[in-house]
Amino acid sequence: MGNRLNRKRRWGLTLLMITSLMVIFSSCSMIQNTTSSSNNFIAIAGGSEGVFILDVSDPSSPKLFKNIPTDGYAKGVTIVNGYAYISDWDNGLLIYDLKDPDNPTLVSKVDIEENVRRCFIKDNYAYVVNLNGLVVIDISDKSKPKVIGKLSLEGGYAAEVYVEGNYAYIADGNNGVAIVDISNPKEPKLVKILETDGSAWDIYIKGNNAYIAAGDKGIVVLDISSPNNPKVVGRVDIKGFSVGIYVDFNHAYVADWDNGLIVIDISNPEDPKVVGHVDTDGNSYDVYIHDKKAYIADFDNGLVIADVSDPENPEIVGHLDINHRRFAYDVKISENKVYIADGRNDLAVIDVSDPNSPKEISHVNTYGFARGLSLSDKLLYLANGESGLVIFDISKETPKELGRIDVGGYAASVFVDSDYAYVATLKKGLVIVDITDPSSPEFVKNVVTGENAMDVFVNNGYAYIADKDEGLIIVDVSNPKNAKLVGSIKGHVCGVYIKGNYAYLASAENGMEIFDISDPKAPTAIGNVGFDGFAENVYVKDGIAYVSAWNGGLIIVDVSNPSSPKVISKANIKPYAYKTFVSGNIAYIADVENGLVIVDISDKHHPKVLADMLWFNAIDVHGF
């Protein structure tokens, strides 16, 4: 469950129901007011992709209307009276004028430390929660917002906030629920922290009751008629992991990570009962109810819409998945088609004949976790996690599986040389597979290298394996059936590229290191270069090294003199540049949490992002 919590913390996408784009009332936490209109929209805080507006006037066929880049990591969005208040993990609170929805304009920005997660708008104040607690901002002048009050909450994790009367109720992770007196916004005061016997991830208030999404403890109901003396009065175990909740009339709708949408009868708050359920294809993170429809943020499955006119029998009626893939771990190109290993079960094929406007043309379920790619003669070789090595025919628009083999470990990367595929398999090390017959690959040899074989490159009869903390491991594969260890380089190596007599190493926090491997059994260090970021991988072409530096973006390095590499420039790739492939004057970057990013590198000193495909997970949903 720790992984689920980490995902909840990192990826905060907020979906909000908009009944009018011109005059809108709501908060990124909960609905405050509604207006009547025939036009229905969803606003999404989409992480590194910024904010989206979706048209859901036809719930069975939602459509993308507008994307607003924030150049950060949007975690939540509130739209009130034509203004959008964006909670941005990196950039604090951003205020946009949306009165002309086709031309959103940034009005102002408030820098807030400690990673902003959510906000609630009431009167002329924005109540913002971050990793440190509560921040109160005066927004009476939208062009000059001011921080006027703060309250630190130690030991918890402020995930959500709901304001009612003179009190702010904060879902504070392992601490439970923090109740804060905000009668004087300049001096918020902690009144009470109430443990919920679970991790409080979301909160909704109706009347004198607060309903808490309490993780593996299900739903907890509080009596808050006396904010100074709140009491647990009811609870229900939903046998999953509740992360989002919305209350409508006598029912609570719960986004359950494992089980989709759960409907609970709360007509008696002291005795809540599960009465309905509908599963989703993803992992449900949050839910919002509007006009007898449930809008479910379904993580890697996008937005799911369910008809809840009969709460005991909810039924899925619509779905929107903008380039539904979530992860991008490797990228290769052939004949204007980019192939992406996206992690969660899919191999994606993108048409890049126009680099400014890439278009997905097909995807294939790989029934595994797609991590690494290698192309050779109209065949694609996929390192598919626990599912081993999978071979595809890519002569047609949609790849066709030809064969697969279990490599006995977690296939993370693959390199094809002649009739053999060399697979880096984490703890299993290097696995060599005979691919003479692609429909029937055969195991040849296993060479254990260390604990974390992440990348592999084969050149002139030697395999070079990046084994993280074990450094670079060198294996003689001149006779694949009798492959053996012959050398190593100590260090922390995540990726490797061989060019001529040199090995270029992506060495994590140590930047890029260059070794002379004219004698593979005795490699010699000759150059290195440091930079901001965490070097994950490297690609070398025409005297230039392109380093995928995780949160440091794409680093372009002149290696025409390998003993004296020099950083030329950097392209900001958000959030995590993982692998790069270069073709002509274009660099294609697999950005782990952001999909495919295309960069024009014709001018190495001034790289320019041409396209950033919109890939996102739906994690939080609210409405207005």
C-alpha positions in Angstrom: 0.0 0.0 0.0 3.0 2.3 0.4 3.3 2.6 -3.4 -0.3 3.7 -3.6 0.3 6.4 -1.0 3.4 7.6 -2.8 1.4 7.8 -6.0 -1.3 9.8 -4.3 1.3 12.2 -2.9 3.1 12.7 -6.2 0.4 12.8 -8.8 -2.4 15.2 -7.8 -4.8 15.6 -10.7 -8.0 17.4 -9.8 -11.1 17.2 -12.0 -13.8 19.8 -11.5 -17.3 19.9 -13.0 -18.0 23.3 -14.6 -21.5 24.2 -15.4 -20.5 27.5 -17.0 -17.2 28.7 -18.2 -18.1 32.3 -17.7 -19.4 32.4 -14.2 -18.2 29.4 -12.2 -18.3 28.7 -8.4 -16.3 26.0 -6.7 -13.1 24.9 -5.1 -10.4 22.4 -5.9 -11.5 20.7 -2.7 -15.2 20.6 -2.7 -18.2 22.1 -4.5 -19.3 25.4 -3.0 -21.9 26.8 -5.3 -23.4 25.8 -8.7 -24.8 27.7 -11.6 -27.3 26.5 -14.1 -26.2 26.1 -17.7 -26.6 23.8 -20.6 -22.9 23.7 -21.1 -20.9 21.2 -18.9 -17.2 21.0 -18.6 -14.6 19.3 -16.5 -11.4 21.1 -15.4 -8.4 18.8 -14.8 -5.2 19.6 -13.0 -3.0 17.3 -15.0 0.4 17.3 -13.3 3.2 18.2 -15.6 0.7 18.6 -18.5 -0.9 21.6 -16.7 -4.7 22.1 -16.6 -7.2 20.6 -19.1 -10.8 21.6 -19.8 -13.0 18.8 -21.1 -16.5 19.1 -22.6 -18.8 16.6 -20.9 -22.1 17.9 -22.2 -22.6 14.4 -23.6 -21.4 12.2 -20.7 -21.2 9.2 -23.1 -18.6 11.0 -25.2 -16.4 13.5 -23.3 -14.0 15.7 -25.4 -10.9 17.7 -24.8 -11.6 21.5 -25.0 -8.5 23.3 -23.9 -5.1 22.7 -22.4 -3.4 25.3 -20.1 0.4 24.6 -19.6 1.7 25.7 -16.2 5.4 24.9 -16.5 5.2 23.1 -13.2 3.2 20.3 -11.8 -0.5 21.1 -11.4 -2.0 19.2 -8.4 -5.4 21.0 -8.0 -7.6 23.6 -9.6 -10.4 25.8 -8.3 -12.5 28.0 -10.6 -14.5 30.8 -9.1 -16.3 33.6 -11.0 -14.2 33.2 -14.1 -10.8 32.7 -12.3 -8.9 29.5 -12.0 -6.8 29.0 -8.9 -4.2 26.3 -9.7 -2.4 24.5 -6.9 1.0 23.8 -8.5 3.5 21.5 -6.7 6.5 23.4 -8.1 5.1 26.9 -8.6 2.8 27.6 -5.7 -0.7 29.1 -6.4 -1.3 30.4 -9.9 -4.3 32.6 -10.7 -5.6 32.5 -14.3 -8.3 34.6 -15.9 -10.7 32.3 -17.7 -13.4 34.7 -18.8 -12.4 34.1 -22.3 -11.9 30.3 -22.1 -10.2 30.2 -25.5 -7.5 32.5 -24.2 -6.7 31.9 -20.5 -4.4 34.5 -19.1 -2.0 34.3 -16.1 -3.0 37.1 -13.7 -0.6 36.4 -10.8 1.5 33.8 -8.9 2.1 33.2 -5.2 5.3 31.4 -4.3 4.7 28.8 -1.6 7.3 26.5 -0.3 6.9 22.8 0.6 4.9 21.6 -2.4 1.3 22.8 -2.8 -1.4 20.2 -3.0 -4.9 21.6 -2.7 -6.8 24.8 -2.0 -10.3 25.9 -1.0 -11.7 29.3 -1.9 -14.0 31.2 0.5 -14.9 34.9 0.3 -11.6 36.7 -0.4 -9.3 34.0 0.8 -7.6 30.9 -0.6 -6.9 28.2 2.0 -4.0 26.2 0.6 -2.5 22.9 2.0 1.0 21.9 1.4 3.5 19.4 2.9 4.0 21.8 5.8 0.4 22.5 6.7 -2.0 25.4 6.0 -1.3 28.7 4.1 -3.9 31.5 4.0 -3.8 33.9 1.0 -5.7 37.2 0.6 -7.1 37.2 -3.0 -9.2 40.3 -2.8 -6.9 41.8 -5.4 -6.3 39.0 -7.9 -3.3 40.7 -9.4 -1.6 41.1 -6.1 -2.4 38.1 -3.8 -0.7 38.1 -0.4 0.1 35.3 2.1 -1.4 36.5 5.4 -1.3 33.5 7.6 0.3 30.1 8.1 -0.1 27.1 10.4 2.4 24.3 10.6 1.2 20.7 11.0 3.9 18.3 12.0 4.1 14.6 11.4 1.2 14.3 9.0 0.6 14.9 5.3 -1.9 17.6 4.5 -3.7 16.1 1.5 -7.0 18.0 1.3 -8.9 20.9 2.9 -12.6 21.7 3.4 -13.7 25.1 4.8 -17.0 25.3 6.7 -18.0 28.3 8.8 -15.1 29.5 10.8 -13.2 26.3 10.5 -10.9 24.6 8.1 -10.9 20.8 8.2 -7.7 19.2 6.9 -7.3 15.6 5.9 -3.8 15.2 7.3 -2.6 11.7 6.3 -1.5 9.6 9.2 -2.4 12.4 11.7 -6.1 12.0 10.9 -8.2 15.2 10.7 -6.8 18.6 11.8 -9.5 21.2 12.8 -8.3 24.8 12.5 -10.0 28.0 13.7 -9.9 30.5 10.8 -12.2 33.2 12.3 -9.1 35.4 12.0 -7.5 34.3 8.7 -4.3 36.1 9.6 -3.9 33.8 12.7 -5.1 30.3 12.0 -5.2 28.3 15.2 -5.1 24.5 15.6 -8.2 23.4 17.6 -7.9 19.7 17.5 -6.3 16.7 15.7 -8.6 13.7 15.7 -7.1 10.3 14.9 -9.2 8.3 12.5 -7.5 4.9 12.9 -6.4 5.2 9.3 -4.7 7.7 6.9 -7.1 10.6 6.1 -6.8 11.3 2.4 -10.0 13.2 1.6 -12.9 14.9 3.4 -16.4 16.0 2.7 -18.7 17.9 5.1 -22.5 17.8 5.1 -24.4 19.3 8.0 -22.9 18.3 11.3 -20.9 15.4 9.9 -17.5 15.1 8.2 -17.0 12.0 6.0 -13.4 10.9 5.8 -11.8 8.6 3.1 -9.5 6.8 5.5 -7.4 4.5 3.3 -7.5 0.8 4.3 -9.8 1.7 7.2 -12.7 2.6 4.8 -14.9 5.5 5.6 -15.0 7.2 9.0 -17.9 9.5 10.0 -17.3 12.4 12.5 -19.8 14.5 14.4 -18.4 18.1 14.2 -21.4 19.9 15.7 -18.8 21.0 18.3 -15.6 21.6 16.4 -13.7 21.7 19.7 -14.9 18.2 20.6 -15.3 16.1 17.4 -16.3 12.5 17.8 -16.2 9.4 15.6 -19.8 8.3 15.3 -19.7 5.8 12.5 -17.5 3.8 10.1 -17.7 1.3 7.4 -15.1 -1.1 6.1 -15.1 -1.3 2.3 -12.3 -3.9 2.1 -10.2 -1.8 -0.2 -8.3 1.5 0.0 -10.5 4.6 0.0 -8.8 7.8 -1.3 -11.6 10.0 -2.4 -15.2 10.8 -1.3 -18.2 12.9 -2.3 -21.5 13.2 -0.5 -24.8 13.7 -2.4 -28.1 13.6 -0.5 -28.2 10.4 1.5 -25.3 8.7 -0.2 -21.5 8.9 0.0 -19.6 8.0 -3.2 -16.2 6.6 -2.6 -13.3 6.3 -5.0 -11.6 3.0 -3.9 -8.2 2.4 -5.4 -8.7 -1.4 -5.7 -12.5 -1.6 -6.3 -13.7 1.3 -8.4 -16.7 3.3 -7.2 -18.4 2.3 -3.9 -21.8 3.7 -2.9 -22.7 4.0 0.8 -26.1 4.8 2.3 -25.5 7.4 5.0 -29.2 8.2 5.8 -28.1 7.1 9.3 -24.5 8.5 9.7 -24.0 6.3 12.7 -24.7 3.2 10.7 -23.4 3.7 7.1 -23.9 0.7 4.8 -22.4 -0.2 1.4 -25.3 -0.5 -1.1 -23.8 -0.2 -4.5 -20.6 -0.8 -6.5 -19.2 -0.5 -10.0 -15.7 -1.6 -11.0 -13.4 0.5 -13.3 -10.5 -0.6 -15.5 -8.0 1.6 -13.6 -7.4 2.6 -10.0 -10.0 5.0 -8.7 -8.6 8.1 -6.9 -11.5 10.5 -6.5 -15.1 11.1 -7.5 -17.5 14.0 -8.0 -21.3 13.9 -8.4 -23.3 16.1 -10.7 -26.8 15.7 -12.2 -26.9 12.0 -11.2 -23.6 11.3 -12.8 -20.4 10.2 -11.0 -17.2 11.6 -12.5 -14.4 9.2 -11.4 -10.7 10.0 -11.6 -9.4 6.5 -12.5 -5.7 7.1 -12.4 -4.1 5.4 -15.5 -7.5 4.9 -17.0 -8.4 8.6 -17.3 -11.9 9.9 -16.6 -14.8 7.4 -16.1 -18.4 8.6 -16.0 -21.1 6.5 -14.3 -24.9 6.9 -14.1 -25.9 6.9 -10.4 -29.6 7.8 -10.9 -30.0 4.4 -9.1 -27.3 4.6 -6.4 -27.6 0.9 -5.7 -26.9 0.0 -9.3 -24.3 2.5 -10.8 -23.5 1.9 -14.4 -20.6 3.2 -16.5 -21.8 5.3 -19.4 -18.7 7.3 -20.6 -14.9 7.3 -20.6 -12.2 9.7 -21.7 -8.6 8.7 -21.9 -6.2 11.3 -23.4 -3.5 9.1 -24.9 -4.3 6.8 -22.0 -0.7 5.6 -21.5 0.9 6.9 -18.4 4.6 5.9 -18.4 7.3 6.2 -21.1 10.5 4.3 -20.5 12.1 3.8 -23.9 11.7 5.3 -27.3 12.8 4.2 -30.8 12.0 5.4 -34.3 11.7 3.7 -37.7 10.3 5.3 -40.9 8.5 8.2 -39.2 7.0 6.0 -36.6 8.0 6.3 -32.9 7.6 3.2 -30.7 7.2 3.8 -27.0 7.5 1.3 -24.1 5.0 2.9 -21.8 5.2 0.6 -18.8 1.6 -0.3 -18.1 0.9 -3.0 -20.5 1.2 -1.1 -23.7 3.5 -0.6 -26.7 2.5 2.7 -28.3 3.0 3.7 -32.0 3.2 7.4 -32.8 3.2 9.0 -36.3 5.9 11.7 -36.3 5.9 12.5 -40.0 5.1 16.0 -38.7 7.2 16.4 -35.5 5.1 19.4 -34.5 2.0 17.4 -34.4 2.6 13.7 -33.4 -0.4 11.4 -33.6 -1.0 8.0 -32.0 -1.9 5.5 -34.6 -2.0 2.2 -32.6 -1.2 0.5 -29.4 -0.7 -3.1 -28.4 -1.3 -4.7 -25.0 2.0 -6.4 -24.1 0.6 -8.2 -21.0 3.5 -7.1 -18.9 5.4 -3.9 -18.0 7.0 -2.5 -21.2 10.4 -1.1 -20.3 13.0 -1.4 -23.1 13.0 -1.5 -26.9 15.3 -2.6 -29.7 14.6 -2.5 -33.4 16.0 -4.7 -36.2 14.8 -5.6 -39.7 11.1 -4.8 -39.2 11.1 -6.5 -35.9 10.7 -5.0 -32.5 12.1 -6.6 -29.3 10.5 -5.6 -26.1 11.9 -6.0 -22.5 8.5 -6.6 -20.9 9.2 -6.7 -17.1 8.2 -9.9 -15.4 6.8 -11.1 -18.7 10.2 -11.4 -20.2 11.1 -10.7 -23.9 8.4 -10.2 -26.5 9.1 -10.0 -30.3 6.8 -8.1 -32.6 6.5 -7.8 -36.4 6.3 -4.0 -37.1 5.9 -4.2 -40.9 2.3 -3.1 -40.5 0.7 -0.1 -38.8 -0.2 -2.2 -35.7 2.6 -4.4 -34.3 1.9 -8.1 -34.3 3.3 -10.4 -31.7 5.5 -13.2 -33.1 6.9 -14.8 -30.0 7.9 -14.4 -26.4 10.1 -16.0 -23.8 10.4 -16.0 -20.0 13.9 -14.8 -19.1 13.7 -15.8 -15.5 13.8 -12.3 -14.2 12.6 -8.7 -14.7 13.4 -7.7 -18.3 14.4 -4.0 -18.1 16.3 -3.4 -21.3 17.3 -5.3 -24.5 19.9 -5.0 -27.2 19.8 -7.0 -30.4 23.0 -8.0 -32.2 22.9 -10.4 -35.1 21.0 -13.6 -34.1 20.9 -12.8 -30.3 19.0 -10.6 -28.0 20.8 -9.5 -24.8 18.4 -8.7 -22.0 19.3 -6.8 -18.8 17.1 -8.4 -16.1 17.8 -6.6 -12.8 18.9 -9.3 -10.2 19.2 -12.0 -12.9 21.8 -10.0 -14.7 22.4 -10.6 -18.4 20.3 -13.1 -20.2 21.2 -14.1 -23.8 18.4 -15.3 -26.1 18.7 -16.9 -29.6 16.3 -15.1 -31.9 17.1 -16.9 -35.1 13.5 -17.9 -35.2 11.6 -14.9 -33.9 8.5 -17.0 -33.4 10.4 -19.4 -31.1 13.2 -17.6 -29.1 15.4 -19.9 -27.1 17.4 -19.3 -23.9 21.2 -19.5 -24.4 23.0 -18.2 -21.4 22.6 -16.3 -18.1 25.5 -14.2 -16.6 24.7 -12.8 -13.1 26.2 -9.3 -12.9 24.9 -7.8 -9.7 21.6 -6.7 -8.1 20.3 -4.1 -10.7 21.1 -4.7 -14.4 19.2 -1.8 -15.9 20.7 -1.2 -19.3 22.8 -3.1 -21.9 24.8 -2.3 -25.0 26.7 -4.8 -27.2 29.7 -3.9 -29.4 32.5 -5.9 -31.0 31.8 -9.1 -29.0 31.4 -7.5 -25.6 28.2 -6.7 -23.7 28.3 -3.7 -21.4 25.8 -3.8 -18.6 24.8 -0.8 -16.4 24.2 -2.4 -13.0 23.5 0.7 -10.9 25.5 0.4 -7.6 27.6 -2.4 -9.1 28.8 0.0 -11.8 29.5 -1.1 -15.4 29.9 -4.9 -15.9 31.7 -6.1 -19.0 31.0 -9.5 -20.5 32.7 -11.3 -23.3 29.9 -12.5 -25.6 32.0 -13.4 -28.6 30.7 -16.9 -28.0 27.2 -16.3 -26.6 27.0 -19.8 -25.3 30.1 -19.3 -23.3 29.7 -15.7 -22.2 31.8 -14.7 -19.2 32.7 -11.7 -17.1 35.9 -10.0 -18.1 35.9 -6.5 -16.5 34.1 -3.8 -14.6 34.0 -0.2 -13.7 33.1 0.8 -10.2 30.5 3.5 -9.6 26.8 4.2 -9.9 25.8 3.5 -13.5 22.3 3.8 -14.8 22.8 3.8 -18.6 25.5 3.1 -21.2 26.3 3.9 -24.8 29.3 2.7 -26.8 30.7 4.7 -29.7 34.1 3.7 -31.2 36.5 2.9 -28.4 34.6 4.9 -25.8 31.9 4.0 -23.3 29.7 6.9 -22.3 28.1 6.3 -18.9 25.0 7.9 -17.4 26.3 8.0 -13.8 23.4 9.2 -11.8 24.3 12.1 -9.5 27.9 12.1 -11.0 26.7 13.2 -14.4 28.3 11.6 -17.5 31.6 9.7 -17.4 33.7 8.6 -20.4 36.0 5.6 -20.5 38.5 4.3 -23.1 37.5 0.7 -23.8 40.0 -0.1 -26.5 40.9 -2.9 -24.1 37.5 -3.9 -22.7 39.3 -5.9 -20.0 41.0 -2.8 -18.7 38.8 0.3 -19.2 40.4 3.6 -18.5 38.6 6.8 -17.3 39.4 9.8 -19.5 36.7 12.4 -19.0 33.6 13.4 -17.1 31.1 16.2 -16.9 28.6 17.2 -14.2 25.3 19.0 -14.4 22.1 19.5 -12.4 19.9 16.4 -12.5 20.3 12.6 -12.2 21.8 11.0 -15.4 19.6 8.0 -16.4 20.7 7.4 -19.9 22.8 8.6 -22.8 22.7 8.6 -26.6 25.7 9.6 -28.7 25.7 10.8 -32.3 28.1 12.9 -34.4 30.3 14.0 -31.5 27.3 15.0 -29.3 26.0 13.2 -26.3 22.4 13.6 -25.3 21.9 12.8 -21.6 18.5 12.0 -20.2 19.0 13.6 -16.8 15.7 12.8 -15.0 14.5 16.0 -13.3 17.4 17.8 -15.0 15.9 17.5 -18.5 17.9 16.8 -21.6 21.5 17.8 -21.4 23.4 18.3 -24.6 27.2 17.7 -24.3 30.0 18.2 -26.9 32.1 15.0 -26.8 34.2 15.7 -29.9 37.1 15.5 -27.5 36.1 12.7 -25.2 38.8 13.7 -22.6 37.2 17.1 -22.3 33.4 16.9 -22.6 31.5 20.3 -22.4 27.8 21.0 -21.7 26.4 23.0 -24.6 22.8 23.4 -23.6 19.8 22.0 -21.9 16.2 21.4 -22.8 13.7 21.6 -20.0 11.7 18.4 -20.0 9.1 18.0 -17.3 9.1 16.1 -15.1 11.5 13.1 -15.7 13.6 12.6 -18.9 14.4 8.9 -18.9 15.7 7.9 -22.4 16.5 9.7 -25.7 16.7 8.6 -29.3 18.0 10.9 -32.0 17.1 10.9 -35.6 18.2 13.6 -37.9 17.8 17.0 -36.1 15.1 15.7 -33.8 15.5 14.2 -30.3 12.7 12.0 -29.1 12.5 11.8 -25.3 10.7 9.1 -23.2 9.5 11.3 -20.3 8.5 8.7 -17.7 5.5 10.6 -16.3 4.8 12.7 -19.3 4.9 10.5 -22.4 6.7 11.5 -25.6 8.5 14.9 -25.9 9.9 16.0 -29.3 12.8 18.4 -29.4 14.3 20.2 -32.4 18.1 20.0 -32.0 19.2 21.5 -35.3 20.7 24.3 -33.2 22.5 22.4 -30.5 23.0 25.6 -28.4 19.2 26.4 -28.5 17.1 23.2 -28.4 13.4 23.8 -28.9 10.5 21.7 -27.7 8.3 21.0 -30.7 5.7 18.8 -29.2 4.7 17.4 -25.8 2.0 14.8 -26.1 -0.8 15.0 -23.5 -0.5 11.9 -21.3 -1.8 12.0 -17.8 -3.3 10.0 -14.9 -6.6 11.1 -13.3 -6.1 11.2 -9.6 -8.5 13.7 -8.0 -11.9 14.8 -9.1 -14.2 17.6 -7.8 -16.8 19.8 -9.3 -18.4 23.2 -9.5 
